[in-house]
């Protein structure tokens, strides 16, 4: 028999997966409302990445939303990665794909003082 806490943790994991990866809505959740909430969350993550890495937002311009959406689809954010590390990983992904040039030196925010 599963404890109530383990059951709840499993349900929360299903919900988080649906929100972050665009997966199917868990039992008991309205799929349309969940899709709306997932879009809000993805837009918030994109805005945060643009805030943390303004160089990427400036370099990509109008291409930012589509490229960030594509990145998120193949690299969903988890609670194990911090927002700045996620934004940096997005930048690395962009360089690897040739969307932006490789920086000549480390950005100011990643240098140790």
N, C-alpha and C positions, 0 to 999 in steps of 0.2 A: 504494500500500500504506500502511496506517495503522500508525503506530508503536505499540508496546505501551503507552506512556504515554498516547497519545491515546485508545486503546481503553479503557484503564482509566478515564480521566477521563470518557469518555462513559458507561460503566457506572455510575460513581459518581453522575453527574448524573441518570441514570434512577432510581437507588435513592433519591436525595434527593428527587426529584420525587414519587415514589410515597409516601414517608414524609410529606412536607409537604402534599401536595394530595390524598392518598387515591387516587391514580391506580393503574393496574394494576401488578401486581408485574412487575419485569423478569424476563427469562428466567433460569432457574436459582434463583429465589427462591420459597419457599413463601408463597403468598398469605395464608394464615391467620396465619402467624407474622409476616408483614410488617404485617398489619392490627393485630395486637396491639402490635407495636412502635410503629406510628404512633399508636395510642391513648395509649400511655405517653408519647410525645413531646408530643402535644397537651396532655395533662394537666399535664405538667411546664411547658409554656409558659404554661398558664393560671395555675398556682400562682405562677410567676415574675411574671406580669403583676399578679396580686393583691398580691404582695409589693412590687412597685415602685410600684403605684398603689392603696394601701389605700383611698383615697377611692372608687374604682370598686367594689371588692369590697364595701365597706360600703353604698354606694348601691344596688347590684344585689341583694345578698343571695343568695337561692336561684336567682335568674335568671342569675347569672354564668356557670355552666357552659354553659347552652344558648346564651346570647348570644355567648360567646367562641367556641364551636364554630361558630356561624353566621358570625362575623367571619372566623375562620380559613379557612372554606371559600371565601370570596370574596376573601380577602386573605392567601394563604399567606405565612408568614415565609420570607425568604431569608437567605442569609449576608451580604447587603449591608445589612441593617438591624439595628441593635443592639437589645437587649431593651427598654431604656427607651424608645427611639423607637417600637418596636412597641406597647408598652403605651400610650404617649401617643396613637398613631394609633387604637388601639382606643377610647380615651376620646373622641377627636374624632368617631369613627364613631357612638358612642353618643349624643352630643349632636345630631349631624346627624339621627339617626333619631328623636329625641325620647324616648329611653329614660331619659336623665338631663337635668337642667337645665344650661344653659350656666353655667360657673363665673363668679362675679362678678369675680374677679381671677385672675391666674396662680397656680397651685399653688406652694407654697414650694420644691419640688424643681426647678422650672424657672426660678426667678429667678436672675439673675446677681449675684454678690457683688462 
